[in-house]
Amino acid sequence: MGQEIDSRIADLVEALSLYGITNASCEGHSNSGGHQHPWVNFNPGEIYPQRLMRLLEKFNQISPIQWKVREQPGGFTTILPSTYEEKFHCCPTPSIKSLYSDARPDIRPEELEELQSSAEALALFLKDWGSH
């Protein structure tokens, strides 16, 4: 708590706050030992999961980058681009260790840019539907 939110994920964190409380996020970083994709964590009891899932389904129908909600160890849930998982095989099992596997290839900067732009598009979509 109290840390700055990465600029390329800030809009999605703000949009998800319309549906509940977020507790961690990252815009993704190329060539790093951490997460190479954008993601936001939240506690599932703090969000309206059915509405969010319906909105994600609608967004995924119009977006080339697919997003999904994934339960993680420790009782939290992550929203992340499933396109990333499929291409880079970062998360074959829901364990923290698999997120930092040395076997995965580095994401190219242009691929990260595409995922970050998709996070921003998802944020706009959620904000628009959240105002209805």
Contact map, one row per residue, 1 for C-alpha under 8 A:
111000000000000000000010000000000000000000000000000000000000000000000000000000000000000000000000000000000000000000000000000000000000
111100000000000000000000000000000000000000000000000000000000000000000000000000000000000000000000000000000000000000000000000000000000
111110000000000000000000000000000000000000000000000000000000000000000000000000000000000000000000000000000000000000000000000000000000
011111000000000000000000000000000000000000000000000000000000000000000000000000000000000000000000000000000000000000000000000000000000
001111101100000000000000110000000000000000000000000000000000000000000000000000000000000000000000000000000000000000000000000000000000
000111111100000000000000111000000000000000000000000000000000000000000000000000000000000000000000000000000000000000000000000000000000
000011111110000000000000001000000000000000000000000000000000000000000000000000000000000000000000000000000000000000000000000000000000
000001111110000000000000001000000000000000000000000000000000000000000000000000000000000000000000000000000000000000011011000000000000
000011111111100000000000111000000000011000000000000000000000000000000000000000000000000000000000000000000000000000010011000000000000
000011111111110000000000000000000000000000000000000000000000000000000000000000000000000000000000000000000000000000000000000000000000
000000111111111000000000000000000000000000000000000000000000000000000000000000000000000000000000000000000000000000000011001100000000
000000001111111100000000000000000000000100000000000000000000000000000000000000000000000000000000000000000000000000000011011100000000
000000001111111110000100100000000000000100000000000000000000000000000000000000000000000000000000000000000000000000000000001000000000
000000000111111111000000000000000000000000000000000000000000000000000000000000000000000000000000000000000000000000000000001000000000
000000000011111111100000000000000000000000000000000000000000000000000000000000000000000000000000000000000000000000000000001101100000
000000000001111111111100000000000000000000000000000000000000000000000000000000000000000000000000000000000000000000000000001001000000
000000000000111111111100000000000000000000000000000000000000000000000000000000000000000000000000000000000000000000000000000000000000
000000000000011111110000000000000000000000000000000000000000000000000000000000000000000000000000000000000000000000000000000000100100
000000000000001111111000000000000000000000000111000100000000000000000000000000000000000000000000000000000000000000000000000000000100
000000000000000111111100000000000000000001000111000000000000000000000000000000000000000000000000000000000000000000000000000000000000
000000000000000110111110000000000000000001100110000000000000000000000000000000000000000000000000000000000000000000000000000000000000
000000000000100110011111100000000000000111100000000000000000000000000000000000000000000000000000000000000000000000000000000000000000
100000000000000000001111100000000000000111100000000000000000000000000000000000000000000000000000000000000000000000000000000000000000
000000000000000000000111110000000000000111000000000000000000000000000000000000000000000000000000000000000000000000000000000000000000
000011001000100000000111111000000000011110000000000000000000000000000000000000000000000000000000000000000000000000000000000000000000
000011001000000000000001111100000010111100000000000000000000000000000000000000000000000000000000000000000000000000000000000000000000
000001111000000000000000111110000000111000000000000000000000000000000000000000000000000000000000000000000000000000010000000000000000
000000000000000000000000011111000011111000000000000000000000000000000000000000000000000000000000000000000000000100010000000000000000
000000000000000000000000001111110111100000000000000000000000000000000000000000000000000000000000000000000000000100000000000000000000
000000000000000000000000000111110001000000000000000000000000000000000000000000000000000000000000000000000111100100000000000000000000
000000000000000000000000000011111001000000000000000000000000000000000000000000000000000000000000000000000111000000000000000000000000
000000000000000000000000000011111111000000000000000000000000000000000000000000000000000000000000000000000100000000000000000000000000
000000000000000000000000000000111110000000000000000000000000000000000000000000000000000000000000000100000000000000000000000000000000
000000000000000000000000000010011111000000000000000000000000000000000000000000000000000000000000001100000000000000000000000000000000
000000000000000000000000010110011111110000000000000000000000000000000000000000000000000000000000001100000000000000000000000000000000
000000000000000000000000000111110111110000000000000000000000000000000000000000000000000000000000000000000110000100000000000000000000
000000000000000000000000011110000011111000000000000000000000000000000000000000011001000000000000000000000000000100110000000000000000
000000001000000000000000111100000011111100000000000000000000000000000000000000011000000000000000000000000000000000110010000000000000
000000001000000000000000111100000000111110000000000000000000000000000000000001111000000000000000000000000000000000000000000000000000
000000000001100000000111110000000000011111000000000000000000000000000000000001110000000000000000000000000000000000000000000000000000
000000000000000000000111100000000000001111100000000000000000000000000000000111100000000000000000000000000000000000000000000000000000
000000000000000000011111000000000000000111110110000000000000000000000000000111000000000000000000000000000000000000000000000000000000
000000000000000000001110000000000000000011111110000000000000000000000000001110000000000000000000000000000000000000000000000000000000
000000000000000000000000000000000000000001111111100000000000000000000000001110000000000000000000000000000000000000000000000000000000
000000000000000000000000000000000000000000111111000000000000000000000000000000000000000000000000000000000000000000000000000000000000
000000000000000000111000000000000000000001111111000000000000000000000000000000000000000000000000000000000000000000000000000000000000
000000000000000000111000000000000000000001111111100000000000000000000000000000000000000000000000000000000000000000000000000000000000
000000000000000000110000000000000000000000011111111100000000000000000000000000000000000000000000000000000000000000000000000000000000
000000000000000000000000000000000000000000010011111110000000000000000000000000000000000000000000000000000000000000000000000000000000
000000000000000000000000000000000000000000000001111111000000000000000000000000000000000000000000000000000000000000000000000000000000
000000000000000000000000000000000000000000000001111111100000000000000000000000000000000000000000000000000000000000000000000000000000
000000000000000000100000000000000000000000000001111111110000000000000000000000000000000000000000000000000000000000000000000000000000
000000000000000000000000000000000000000000000000111111111000000000001000000000000000000000000000000000000000000000000000000000000000
000000000000000000000000000000000000000000000000011111111100000000000000000000000000000000000000000000000000000000000000000000000000
000000000000000000000000000000000000000000000000001111111110000000000000000000000000000000000000000000000000000000000000000001001000
000000000000000000000000000000000000000000000000000111111111000000110000000000000000000000000000000000000000000000000000000000000000
000000000000000000000000000000000000000000000000000011111111100000000000000000000000000000000000000000000000000000000000000000000000
000000000000000000000000000000000000000000000000000001111111110000000000000000000000000000000000000000000000000000000000000000000000
000000000000000000000000000000000000000000000000000000111111111000000000000000000000000000000000000000000000000000000000010010000000
000000000000000000000000000000000000000000000000000000011111111111100000000000000000000000000000000000000000000000000000000000000000
000000000000000000000000000000000000000000000000000000001111111000000000000000000000000000000000000000000000000000000000000000000000
000000000000000000000000000000000000000000000000000000000111111100000000000000000000000000000000000000000000000000000000000000000000
000000000000000000000000000000000000000000000000000000000011111111000000000000000000000000000000000000000000000000000100000000000000
000000000000000000000000000000000000000000000000000000000001011111000000000000000000000000000000000000000000000000000000000000000000
000000000000000000000000000000000000000000000000000000000001001111100000000000001110000000000000000000000000000000100100000000000000
000000000000000000000000000000000000000000000000000000000001001111110000000000001110000000000000000000000000000000000000000000000000
000000000000000000000000000000000000000000000000000000010001000011111000000000111110000000000000000000000000000000000000000000000000
000000000000000000000000000000000000000000000000000000010000000001111100000000111100000000000000000000000000000000000000000000000000
000000000000000000000000000000000000000000000000000010000000000000111110000011110000000000000000000000000000000000000000000000000000
000000000000000000000000000000000000000000000000000000000000000000011111000011110000000000000000000000000000000000000000000000000000
000000000000000000000000000000000000000000000000000000000000000000001111101111000000000000000100000000000000000000000000000000000000
000000000000000000000000000000000000000000000000000000000000000000000111111111000000000000000110000000000000000000000000000000000000
000000000000000000000000000000000000000000000000000000000000000000000011111100000000000000000111000000000000000000000000000000000000
000000000000000000000000000000000000000000000000000000000000000000000001111100000000000000000000000000000000000000000000000000000000
000000000000000000000000000000000000000000110000000000000000000000000011111110000000000000000000000000000000000000000000000000000000
000000000000000000000000000000000000000011110000000000000000000000000011111111000000000000000000000000000000000000000000000000000000
000000000000000000000000000000000000000011110000000000000000000000001111001111100000000000000000000000000000000000000000000000000000
000000000000000000000000000000000000001111000000000000000000000000001111000111110000000000000000000000000000000000000000000000000000
000000000000000000000000000000000000001110000000000000000000000000111100000011111000000000000000000000000000000000000000000000000000
000000000000000000000000000000000000111100000000000000000000000000111100000001111100000000000000000000000000000000000000000000000000
000000000000000000000000000000000000111000000000000000000000000011110000000000111111100000000000000000000000000000100000000000000000
000000000000000000000000000000000000000000000000000000000000000011110000000000011111110000000000000000000000000000000000000000000000
000000000000000000000000000000000000000000000000000000000000000011100000000000001111111000000000000000000000000000000000000000000000
000000000000000000000000000000000000100000000000000000000000000000000000000000001111111111000000000000000000000000000000000000000000
000000000000000000000000000000000000000000000000000000000000000000000000000000001111111111110000000000000000000000000000000000000000
000000000000000000000000000000000000000000000000000000000000000000000000000000000111111110000000000000000000000000000000000000000000
000000000000000000000000000000000000000000000000000000000000000000000000000000000011111110000000000000000000000000000000000000000000
000000000000000000000000000000000000000000000000000000000000000000000000000000000001111111000000000000011010000000000000000000000000
000000000000000000000000000000000000000000000000000000000000000000000000000000000001111111110000000000010000000000000000000000000000
000000000000000000000000000000000000000000000000000000000000000000000000000000000001100111110000011110010000000000000000000000000000
000000000000000000000000000000000000000000000000000000000000000000000000000000000000100011111110011000000000000000000000000000000000
000000000000000000000000000000000000000000000000000000000000000000000000000000000000100011111100010000000000000000000000000000000000
000000000000000000000000000000000000000000000000000000000000000000000000000000000000000000111110010000000000000000000000000000000000
000000000000000000000000000000000000000000000000000000000000000000000011100000000000000000111111010000000000000000000000000000000000
000000000000000000000000000000000000000000000000000000000000000000000001100000000000000000101111111000000000000000000000000000000000
000000000000000000000000000000000000000000000000000000000000000000000000100000000000000000000111111100000000000000000000000000000000
000000000000000000000000000000000000000000000000000000000000000000000000000000000000000000000011111110000000000000000000000000000000
000000000000000000000000000000000000000000000000000000000000000000000000000000000000000001111111111110000000000000000000000000000000
000000000000000000000000000000000110000000000000000000000000000000000000000000000000000001100011111110000000000000000000000000000000
000000000000000000000000000000001110000000000000000000000000000000000000000000000000000001000001111111000000000000000000000000000000
000000000000000000000000000000000000000000000000000000000000000000000000000000000000000001000000111111110000000000000000000000000000
000000000000000000000000000000000000000000000000000000000000000000000000000000000000000000000000000111110000000000000000000000000000
000000000000000000000000000000000000000000000000000000000000000000000000000000000000000000000000000011111000000000000000000000000000
000000000000000000000000000000000000000000000000000000000000000000000000000000000000000111000000000011111100000000000000000000000000
000000000000000000000000000000000000000000000000000000000000000000000000000000000000000100000000000000111110000000000000000000000000
000000000000000000000000000001110001000000000000000000000000000000000000000000000000000000000000000000011111000000000000000000000000
000000000000000000000000000001100001000000000000000000000000000000000000000000000000000100000000000000001111101100000000000000000000
000000000000000000000000000001100000000000000000000000000000000000000000000000000000000000000000000000000111111100000000000000000000
000000000000000000000000000001000000000000000000000000000000000000000000000000000000000000000000000000000011111110000000000000000000
000000000000000000000000000000000000000000000000000000000000000000000000000000000000000000000000000000000001111111000000000000000000
000000000000000000000000000000000000000000000000000000000000000000000000000000000000000000000000000000000011111111100000000000000000
000000000000000000000000000111000001100000000000000000000000000000000000000000000000000000000000000000000011111111110000000000000000
000000000000000000000000000000000000000000000000000000000000000000000000000000000000000000000000000000000000111111111000000000000000
000000000000000000000000000000000000000000000000000000000000000000000000000000000000000000000000000000000000011111111100000000000000
000000000000000000000000000000000000110000000000000000000000000010000000000000001000000000000000000000000000001111111110000000000000
000000011000000000000000001100000000110000000000000000000000000000000000000000000000000000000000000000000000000111111111000000000000
000000010000000000000000000000000000000000000000000000000000000000000000000000000000000000000000000000000000000011111111100000000000
000000000000000000000000000000000000000000000000000000000000001010000000000000000000000000000000000000000000000001111111110000000000
000000011011000000000000000000000000010000000000000000000000000000000000000000000000000000000000000000000000000000111111111000000000
000000011011000000000000000000000000000000000000000000000000000000000000000000000000000000000000000000000000000000011111111100000000
000000000000000000000000000000000000000000000000000000000000000000000000000000000000000000000000000000000000000000001111111110000000
000000000001000000000000000000000000000000000000000000000010000000000000000000000000000000000000000000000000000000000111111111000000
000000000011111100000000000000000000000000000000000000000000000000000000000000000000000000000000000000000000000000000011111111100000
000000000011001000000000000000000000000000000000000000000000000000000000000000000000000000000000000000000000000000000001111111110000
000000000000000000000000000000000000000000000000000000000010000000000000000000000000000000000000000000000000000000000000111111111000
000000000000001100000000000000000000000000000000000000100000000000000000000000000000000000000000000000000000000000000000011111111100
000000000000001001000000000000000000000000000000000000000000000000000000000000000000000000000000000000000000000000000000001111111110
000000000000000000000000000000000000000000000000000000000000000000000000000000000000000000000000000000000000000000000000000111111111
000000000000000000000000000000000000000000000000000000100000000000000000000000000000000000000000000000000000000000000000000011111111
000000000000000001100000000000000000000000000000000000000000000000000000000000000000000000000000000000000000000000000000000001111111
000000000000000000000000000000000000000000000000000000000000000000000000000000000000000000000000000000000000000000000000000000111111
000000000000000000000000000000000000000000000000000000000000000000000000000000000000000000000000000000000000000000000000000000011111
